[in-house]
Amino acid sequence: MLDLEAIELIKQLKARYFRFLDTCDLAGLKTVFTDDAEAYFKGGHYEFTLNGWVELEQFYKDSFTPTKFGMHTGHHPEITVEGDTATGIWYLQDIFINLEENITISGSALYNDNYVKVDGDWKIAYTGYKRLLEQMEQRDERIQVLVKPVQA
């Protein structure tokens, strides 16, 4: 039998993750992760692992700034719940703007997550993705950013 309540709560958890990520809400991000959470990210020019909230926080703090920001959306969740643990696969579509290097990166990836229930709340214990598509392009000087999701 599907645990539809747990599945819905995990969907909302991942939605908060994406919102907190794109607005660089570090206090909010901390609430979606376990203290010992791990992350793994692999793209065209990078591959790295982060261990624990301290490393995660520093990564997000360095990656999302008033000059580096983006839009991340998760689609088509496949969530399996087994008691107080769960796994999820999400299809990521994203756009990342780096004004310091004057580039835009866009693409897709598959996220693989592990979730655990902690004191009645679902948390991300592991998150990671491998890129399916990644393209990088130089930004044209005519392109203007009128509103930014991360403020100074």
GROMACS elastic network, one bead per residue, 0.5 to 0.9 nm:
[ bonds ]
;  ai    aj funct       b0    kb
    1     4     6  0.88578   500
    2     5     6  0.87542   500
    2     6     6  0.88475   500
    2     7     6  0.82784   500
    2    80     6  0.81951   500
    2    81     6  0.76026   500
    3     6     6  0.54871   500
    3     7     6  0.62846   500
    3     8     6  0.87846   500
    3    80     6  0.85780   500
    3    81     6  0.66333   500
    3    82     6  0.85954   500
    3    83     6  0.88697   500
    4     8     6  0.60988   500
    4     9     6  0.85572   500
    5     8     6  0.52041   500
    5     9     6  0.62022   500
    5    10     6  0.86439   500
    6     9     6  0.50546   500
    6    10     6  0.61125   500
    6    11     6  0.85790   500
    6    81     6  0.71832   500
    6    86     6  0.87787   500
    6   122     6  0.81335   500
    7    10     6  0.51503   500
    7    11     6  0.62222   500
    7    12     6  0.87358   500
    7    79     6  0.63618   500
    7    80     6  0.77003   500
    7    81     6  0.72076   500
    7    86     6  0.87289   500
    8    11     6  0.50120   500
    8    12     6  0.62960   500
    8    13     6  0.86036   500
    9    12     6  0.50985   500
    9    13     6  0.61497   500
    9    14     6  0.87722   500
    9   121     6  0.85712   500
    9   122     6  0.71825   500
   10    14     6  0.62423   500
   10    15     6  0.85269   500
   10    79     6  0.81140   500
   10    86     6  0.86742   500
   10    88     6  0.86567   500
   10   115     6  0.79587   500
   10   122     6  0.65148   500
   10   123     6  0.81411   500
   10   124     6  0.89457   500
   11    14     6  0.52686   500
   11    15     6  0.62005   500
   11    16     6  0.87184   500
   11    77     6  0.76125   500
   11    79     6  0.85911   500
   12    16     6  0.62107   500
   12    17     6  0.85948   500
   13    16     6  0.51938   500
   13    17     6  0.62897   500
   13    18     6  0.89282   500
   13    32     6  0.65569   500
   13   122     6  0.72338   500
   13   123     6  0.73630   500
   13   124     6  0.81895   500
   14    18     6  0.63787   500
   14    19     6  0.86892   500
   14    32     6  0.80675   500
   14    74     6  0.78857   500
   14   124     6  0.84128   500
   15    18     6  0.52899   500
   15    19     6  0.63075   500
   15    20     6  0.86376   500
   15    73     6  0.81756   500
   15    74     6  0.76184   500
   16    19     6  0.50177   500
   16    20     6  0.59203   500
   16    21     6  0.82492   500
   16    28     6  0.79947   500
   16    29     6  0.79614   500
   16    32     6  0.75640   500
   17    20     6  0.52524   500
   17    21     6  0.59139   500
   17    22     6  0.86390   500
   17    28     6  0.80310   500
   17    29     6  0.62122   500
   17    32     6  0.64919   500
   17    33     6  0.88820   500
   18    22     6  0.61813   500
   18    23     6  0.86297   500
   18    29     6  0.89671   500
   18    71     6  0.82075   500
   18    72     6  0.60145   500
   18    73     6  0.66470   500
   18    74     6  0.77435   500
   19    22     6  0.53889   500
   19    23     6  0.62700   500
   19    24     6  0.83492   500
   19    25     6  0.81780   500
   19    29     6  0.89068   500
   19    71     6  0.87595   500
   19    72     6  0.81233   500
   19    73     6  0.88745   500
   20    23     6  0.52762   500
   20    24     6  0.56578   500
   20    26     6  0.70350   500
   20    27     6  0.84621   500
   20    28     6  0.58416   500
   20    29     6  0.55864   500
   21    24     6  0.50472   500
   21    25     6  0.65364   500
   21    26     6  0.78778   500
   21    28     6  0.87388   500
   21    29     6  0.68972   500
   21    60     6  0.74357   500
   21    64     6  0.77868   500
   21    70     6  0.87354   500
   21    71     6  0.87126   500
   21    72     6  0.80256   500
   22    25     6  0.78488   500
   22    64     6  0.73474   500
   22    69     6  0.66086   500
   22    70     6  0.58809   500
   22    71     6  0.59567   500
   22    72     6  0.68902   500
   22   149     6  0.65426   500
   22   150     6  0.73451   500
   23    26     6  0.86648   500
   23    64     6  0.78243   500
   23    65     6  0.89173   500
   23    69     6  0.80854   500
   23    70     6  0.86665   500
   23   148     6  0.88981   500
   23   149     6  0.52245   500
   23   150     6  0.51432   500
   23   151     6  0.82036   500
   24    27     6  0.88011   500
   24    28     6  0.85877   500
   24    29     6  0.80375   500
   24    60     6  0.69877   500
   24    61     6  0.70436   500
   24    63     6  0.88005   500
   24    64     6  0.58349   500
   24    65     6  0.73757   500
   24    69     6  0.85081   500
   24   149     6  0.81357   500
   24   150     6  0.62117   500
   24   151     6  0.88001   500
   25    28     6  0.52700   500
   25    29     6  0.61451   500
   25    30     6  0.87335   500
   25   150     6  0.86741   500
   26    30     6  0.61513   500
   26    31     6  0.88184   500
   26    57     6  0.67757   500
   26    60     6  0.76093   500
   26    61     6  0.74659   500
   27    30     6  0.52939   500
   27    31     6  0.68350   500
   28    31     6  0.53203   500
   28    32     6  0.70733   500
   29    32     6  0.54702   500
   29    33     6  0.68805   500
   29    57     6  0.82125   500
   30    33     6  0.55616   500
   30    34     6  0.78307   500
   30    35     6  0.79832   500
   30    53     6  0.72158   500
   30    56     6  0.89591   500
   30    57     6  0.78019   500
   31    34     6  0.78090   500
   31   123     6  0.77209   500
   32   122     6  0.77900   500
   32   123     6  0.51743   500
   32   124     6  0.59718   500
   32   125     6  0.89739   500
   33    36     6  0.79587   500
   33    37     6  0.59889   500
   33    38     6  0.89233   500
   33    53     6  0.75035   500
   33   115     6  0.89331   500
   33   122     6  0.88385   500
   33   123     6  0.51481   500
   33   125     6  0.61490   500
   33   126     6  0.82632   500
   34    37     6  0.50694   500
   34    38     6  0.87992   500
   34    52     6  0.80413   500
   34    53     6  0.75598   500
   34   115     6  0.89824   500
   34   116     6  0.82824   500
   34   118     6  0.81051   500
   34   123     6  0.58375   500
   34   124     6  0.60608   500
   34   125     6  0.54421   500
   34   126     6  0.86188   500
   35    52     6  0.58859   500
   35    53     6  0.53250   500
   35    54     6  0.84286   500
   35   125     6  0.82513   500
   36    51     6  0.67483   500
   36    53     6  0.61595   500
   36    54     6  0.89399   500
   36   125     6  0.70895   500
   36   126     6  0.88946   500
   37    50     6  0.82857   500
   37    51     6  0.63427   500
   37    53     6  0.63327   500
   37    56     6  0.82098   500
   37   123     6  0.89983   500
   37   124     6  0.67625   500
   37   126     6  0.54391   500
   37   127     6  0.79700   500
   38    49     6  0.72143   500
   38    50     6  0.55391   500
   38    52     6  0.58017   500
   38    53     6  0.80553   500
   38    55     6  0.89916   500
   38    56     6  0.79108   500
   38   124     6  0.87058   500
   38   125     6  0.63916   500
   38   127     6  0.65114   500
   38   128     6  0.82046   500
   39    48     6  0.82632   500
   39    49     6  0.55514   500
   39    50     6  0.50301   500
   39    51     6  0.67043   500
   39    52     6  0.84731   500
   39    56     6  0.76233   500
   39   113     6  0.89920   500
   39   125     6  0.85567   500
   39   126     6  0.56330   500
   39   128     6  0.51354   500
   39   129     6  0.84960   500
   40    47     6  0.74090   500
   40    48     6  0.57554   500
   40    50     6  0.64103   500
   40   126     6  0.82207   500
   40   127     6  0.65986   500
   40   129     6  0.64689   500
   40   130     6  0.83709   500
   41    46     6  0.75504   500
   41    47     6  0.55662   500
   41    48     6  0.56536   500
   41    49     6  0.66195   500
   41    50     6  0.87577   500
   41   127     6  0.85257   500
   41   128     6  0.53421   500
   41   129     6  0.51384   500
   41   130     6  0.62146   500
   41   131     6  0.83008   500
   42    45     6  0.79714   500
   42    46     6  0.56717   500
   42    48     6  0.66978   500
   42    49     6  0.89709   500
   42   128     6  0.80964   500
   42   129     6  0.62787   500
   42   131     6  0.62392   500
   43    46     6  0.51552   500
   43    47     6  0.62827   500
   43   109     6  0.86353   500
   43   129     6  0.83555   500
   43   130     6  0.62098   500
   43   131     6  0.51156   500
   43   132     6  0.83670   500
   43   133     6  0.85824   500
   43   134     6  0.72200   500
   44    47     6  0.82713   500
   44   131     6  0.73606   500
   44   133     6  0.86412   500
   44   134     6  0.67195   500
   44   135     6  0.86733   500
   47   130     6  0.89011   500
   49   128     6  0.86328   500
   50    53     6  0.84562   500
   50    54     6  0.89293   500
   50    55     6  0.56867   500
   50    56     6  0.59901   500
   50    59     6  0.81772   500
   51    54     6  0.78065   500
   51    55     6  0.59451   500
   51    56     6  0.70125   500
   52    55     6  0.57596   500
   52    56     6  0.63341   500
   52    57     6  0.86827   500
   53    57     6  0.57848   500
   53    58     6  0.84540   500
   54    57     6  0.52706   500
   54    58     6  0.63496   500
   54    59     6  0.87354   500
   55    58     6  0.52373   500
   55    59     6  0.61809   500
   55    60     6  0.87196   500
   56    59     6  0.51610   500
   56    60     6  0.62510   500
   56    61     6  0.85122   500
   57    60     6  0.52760   500
   57    61     6  0.59852   500
   57    62     6  0.85686   500
   58    61     6  0.50185   500
   58    62     6  0.60905   500
   58    63     6  0.84533   500
   59    62     6  0.52798   500
   59    63     6  0.59866   500
   59    64     6  0.85805   500
   60    63     6  0.50094   500
   60    64     6  0.58928   500
   60    65     6  0.88709   500
   61    64     6  0.58168   500
   61    65     6  0.71382   500
   62    65     6  0.69501   500
   62    68     6  0.88202   500
   63    68     6  0.64805   500
   63    69     6  0.75261   500
   64    67     6  0.77303   500
   64    68     6  0.52027   500
   64    69     6  0.50858   500
   64    70     6  0.78996   500
   64   150     6  0.70452   500
   65    69     6  0.61544   500
   65   149     6  0.89296   500
   65   150     6  0.58021   500
   65   151     6  0.72673   500
   65   152     6  0.73722   500
   66    69     6  0.68732   500
   66    99     6  0.88081   500
   66   148     6  0.69726   500
   66   149     6  0.77586   500
   66   150     6  0.50666   500
   66   151     6  0.53617   500
   66   152     6  0.58451   500
   67    97     6  0.77984   500
   67    98     6  0.60578   500
   67    99     6  0.51374   500
   67   100     6  0.62503   500
   67   148     6  0.86202   500
   67   150     6  0.82378   500
   68    96     6  0.73269   500
   68    97     6  0.56901   500
   68    99     6  0.61939   500
   68   100     6  0.73699   500
   68   150     6  0.82579   500
   69    95     6  0.85418   500
   69    96     6  0.57475   500
   69    97     6  0.54900   500
   69    98     6  0.67356   500
   69    99     6  0.87539   500
   69   148     6  0.75899   500
   69   149     6  0.69646   500
   69   150     6  0.67281   500
   70    94     6  0.71781   500
   70    95     6  0.53860   500
   70    97     6  0.57518   500
   70    98     6  0.85710   500
   70   148     6  0.87630   500
   70   149     6  0.77037   500
   71    93     6  0.82598   500
   71    94     6  0.54504   500
   71    95     6  0.52654   500
   71    96     6  0.64805   500
   71    97     6  0.88801   500
   71   149     6  0.87919   500
   72    92     6  0.68468   500
   72    93     6  0.59984   500
   72    95     6  0.66921   500
   72    96     6  0.82799   500
   73    91     6  0.81724   500
   73    92     6  0.57015   500
   73    93     6  0.53892   500
   73    94     6  0.62550   500
   74    77     6  0.75648   500
   74    90     6  0.57593   500
   74    91     6  0.54562   500
   74    93     6  0.65280   500
   74    94     6  0.87352   500
   74   111     6  0.85354   500
   75    90     6  0.57982   500
   75    92     6  0.63573   500
   75    93     6  0.78624   500
   76    89     6  0.80701   500
   76    90     6  0.59706   500
   76    91     6  0.60353   500
   77    88     6  0.65942   500
   77    89     6  0.56878   500
   77    91     6  0.70959   500
   78    87     6  0.81153   500
   78    88     6  0.54072   500
   78    89     6  0.51167   500
   78    90     6  0.66417   500
   79    86     6  0.69284   500
   79    87     6  0.56844   500
   79    89     6  0.66183   500
   79    90     6  0.86817   500
   80    85     6  0.86395   500
   80    86     6  0.54363   500
   80    87     6  0.53495   500
   80    88     6  0.64403   500
   81    84     6  0.74921   500
   81    85     6  0.60886   500
   81    87     6  0.66803   500
   81    88     6  0.87854   500
   81   115     6  0.88866   500
   82    85     6  0.53988   500
   82    86     6  0.57579   500
   82    87     6  0.86229   500
   83    86     6  0.76526   500
   83   117     6  0.87220   500
   84   115     6  0.82288   500
   84   116     6  0.57002   500
   84   117     6  0.50577   500
   84   118     6  0.82736   500
   84   120     6  0.89616   500
   84   122     6  0.83215   500
   85   114     6  0.73854   500
   85   115     6  0.55444   500
   85   117     6  0.63621   500
   85   122     6  0.85364   500
   86   113     6  0.82709   500
   86   114     6  0.58516   500
   86   116     6  0.64381   500
   86   117     6  0.86770   500
   87   112     6  0.73730   500
   87   113     6  0.55517   500
   87   115     6  0.60116   500
   87   116     6  0.89240   500
   88   111     6  0.77883   500
   88   112     6  0.57683   500
   88   113     6  0.50021   500
   88   114     6  0.64832   500
   88   115     6  0.78957   500
   89   110     6  0.66836   500
   89   111     6  0.54658   500
   89   113     6  0.63856   500
   90   109     6  0.83155   500
   90   110     6  0.57291   500
   90   112     6  0.67006   500
   90   113     6  0.81990   500
   91   108     6  0.71270   500
   91   109     6  0.60514   500
   91   111     6  0.63377   500
   92   107     6  0.81123   500
   92   108     6  0.51775   500
   92   109     6  0.50297   500
   92   110     6  0.59253   500
   92   111     6  0.67194   500
   92   129     6  0.85128   500
   92   131     6  0.88678   500
   93   106     6  0.76864   500
   93   107     6  0.58775   500
   93   109     6  0.68309   500
   94   105     6  0.80956   500
   94   106     6  0.55244   500
   94   107     6  0.56627   500
   94   108     6  0.62797   500
   94   109     6  0.86200   500
   95   104     6  0.69968   500
   95   105     6  0.57498   500
   95   107     6  0.68045   500
   96   103     6  0.84007   500
   96   104     6  0.56550   500
   96   105     6  0.50388   500
   96   106     6  0.61823   500
   97   100     6  0.89983   500
   97   101     6  0.89917   500
   97   102     6  0.76885   500
   97   103     6  0.61363   500
   97   105     6  0.64350   500
   97   106     6  0.86782   500
   97   139     6  0.88286   500
   98   101     6  0.57042   500
   98   102     6  0.56933   500
   98   103     6  0.53701   500
   98   104     6  0.62009   500
   98   105     6  0.81220   500
   99   103     6  0.65333   500
   99   104     6  0.83096   500
   99   139     6  0.84635   500
  100   103     6  0.80153   500
  101   104     6  0.89258   500
  101   138     6  0.84303   500
  101   139     6  0.89397   500
  102   137     6  0.87108   500
  102   138     6  0.60943   500
  102   139     6  0.53849   500
  102   140     6  0.82283   500
  102   141     6  0.88174   500
  103   136     6  0.67071   500
  103   137     6  0.55672   500
  103   139     6  0.50889   500
  103   140     6  0.88202   500
  104   135     6  0.82333   500
  104   136     6  0.57314   500
  104   137     6  0.54450   500
  104   138     6  0.64956   500
  104   139     6  0.63457   500
  105   134     6  0.69096   500
  105   135     6  0.56107   500
  105   137     6  0.65256   500
  105   138     6  0.89923   500
  106   133     6  0.79917   500
  106   134     6  0.57771   500
  106   135     6  0.54610   500
  106   136     6  0.66019   500
  106   137     6  0.86686   500
  107   131     6  0.75916   500
  107   132     6  0.74663   500
  107   135     6  0.61197   500
  107   136     6  0.88152   500
  108   130     6  0.87726   500
  108   131     6  0.59750   500
  108   132     6  0.55427   500
  108   133     6  0.50616   500
  108   134     6  0.65644   500
  109   129     6  0.60243   500
  109   130     6  0.54924   500
  109   133     6  0.66456   500
  109   134     6  0.83762   500
  110   128     6  0.81894   500
  110   129     6  0.53048   500
  110   130     6  0.58371   500
  110   131     6  0.66293   500
  110   132     6  0.70521   500
  111   127     6  0.67967   500
  111   128     6  0.53867   500
  111   130     6  0.69929   500
  111   131     6  0.88662   500
  112   126     6  0.79713   500
  112   127     6  0.58908   500
  112   128     6  0.55183   500
  112   129     6  0.61564   500
  112   130     6  0.87615   500
  113   124     6  0.70052   500
  113   125     6  0.75531   500
  113   126     6  0.53662   500
  113   128     6  0.65007   500
  113   129     6  0.86869   500
  114   123     6  0.86142   500
  114   124     6  0.61026   500
  114   125     6  0.55090   500
  114   127     6  0.65725   500
  115   122     6  0.64446   500
  115   123     6  0.55148   500
  115   125     6  0.53063   500
  115   126     6  0.69810   500
  115   127     6  0.87841   500
  116   121     6  0.81623   500
  116   122     6  0.56154   500
  116   123     6  0.55132   500
  116   124     6  0.66094   500
  116   125     6  0.63883   500
  117   120     6  0.57735   500
  117   121     6  0.52411   500
  117   123     6  0.61555   500
  117   124     6  0.89047   500
  118   121     6  0.52201   500
  118   122     6  0.61833   500
  118   123     6  0.67781   500
  119   122     6  0.84468   500
  124   127     6  0.68115   500
  131   134     6  0.65585   500
  139   142     6  0.83027   500
  139   143     6  0.68932   500
  140   143     6  0.55914   500
  140   144     6  0.89167   500
  141   144     6  0.76743   500
  145   148     6  0.69606   500
  148   151     6  0.69153   500
